[in-house]
Amino acid sequence: MLVMTGTGTEVGKTITTAAIAALALGQGQRVAVLKPAQTGVAPGEAGDLDEVVRLAGKGVTTSELRRYPDPLSPEAAARRSGLPTLGPGEIAAAASALDAEHDLTLVEGAGGLLVRFDADGSGLADVAWALGAPIVIVAQPGLGTLNATALTAEVATRRGLNVAGVVVGAWPAEPDLASVENLRDLPNAAGAPLLGVLPGGLAATDHDTFVERARAGLSPWFGGEFDPEAFTRAASVNK
């Protein structure tokens, strides 16, 4: 089981989750993706899990526990909608039930590690602790990412959590100097290895292309072929 968190919103967390799921499915594994709280999506609209299935393949099992229409934190969105909040116990129980019947279960949070699910301040960190599951941090490539990644990793470590590694969720076609240099520094910020760099625009690709680029952009730890040293050397050529 892996808990997927981001250094913020719009960093490529859902794409990274789908990429990991796609490689695992390709290896014949039974894969489940749990989205405890989907916010900013109305009933009947396509959400993050629909994107995971579209990209990774229909073989993935998905589960969504709550859906809130406002694009806010789960706690704030629940408060505005009048719908019930989520607690870490309910999320952990759902994840454990899925994991009992699958080879790999991915739990995708909403935003960052400390985004609140309820009025008690519970967040994804509490879920990861309850599950005893390692965390994958999905980060942006450019300026500000080192601080955000270090803060996420420090919170995780202080709470007794294991950071498996960091993945850059959307690498630009024309990376700037900060992005290239961050490839060397992200492992230090995370206190964990760079486990992948996925190209931007993956959501617009078809399934076969998505799987091909996921394999190239993710570490052998996920069943991919990504070599962080080779990628960093290649990115540095013109910088």
Buried (B, 14 or more C-beta within 10 A) or exposed (E): BBBBBBBBEEBBBBBBBBBBBBBBBBEEBBBBBBBBBBBBBEEEEEBBBBBBBBBBBEBBBBBBBBBBBBEBBBBBBBBEBEBEBBBBEBBBBBBBBBBEEBEBBBBBBBBBBBBBBBEEEBBBBBBBBBBEBBBBBBBBBBEEBBEBBBBBBBBBEEEEBEBBBBBBBBBBEEBEEBBBBBBBBBBEBBBBBBBBBBBBEBBEBEEEEBBEBBBBBBBEBBBBBBEBEEBBEEBBEEE
